[in-house]
Amino acid sequence: VDWALTGGEDYHLIFTTAPDMQKTLPRLIQEKTGKEIHCVGRIINRDGVHLNRDGRITEITFQGYDHFTLRSS
């Protein structure tokens, strides 16, 4: 999980959709593009970012590379 969250370059498109489109949208995208999409999470009214893995909830802290931070040489 650490590698997926902080391992570098990202080449997958991630987006959000309304809950009522959760079943319809994957089918529409499959029909139009031949590509599958997968639900990887949901947005809830709660502070922070959390990972629910097999019922165990862990808070995710920022660990990735920040491209916009000024660094001295």
Contacts in CASP RR format, 6 or more apart in sequence:
PFRMAT RR
TARGET T0000
AUTHOR 0000-0000-0000
METHOD contacts of the structure
MODEL  1
VDWALTGGEDYHLIFTTAPDMQKTLPRLIQEKTGKEIHCVGRIINRDGVH
LNRDGRITEITFQGYDHFTLRSS
1 51 0 8 1.000
1 53 0 8 1.000
2 63 0 8 1.000
5 60 0 8 1.000
5 63 0 8 1.000
5 64 0 8 1.000
6 63 0 8 1.000
6 64 0 8 1.000
6 65 0 8 1.000
7 64 0 8 1.000
8 64 0 8 1.000
8 65 0 8 1.000
14 40 0 8 1.000
16 43 0 8 1.000
17 25 0 8 1.000
19 42 0 8 1.000
22 39 0 8 1.000
25 37 0 8 1.000
26 36 0 8 1.000
26 37 0 8 1.000
26 38 0 8 1.000
26 39 0 8 1.000
29 35 0 8 1.000
29 36 0 8 1.000
29 37 0 8 1.000
30 36 0 8 1.000
30 37 0 8 1.000
48 59 0 8 1.000
48 60 0 8 1.000
49 59 0 8 1.000
49 60 0 8 1.000
50 57 0 8 1.000
50 58 0 8 1.000
50 59 0 8 1.000
50 60 0 8 1.000
51 57 0 8 1.000
51 58 0 8 1.000
51 59 0 8 1.000
51 60 0 8 1.000
END
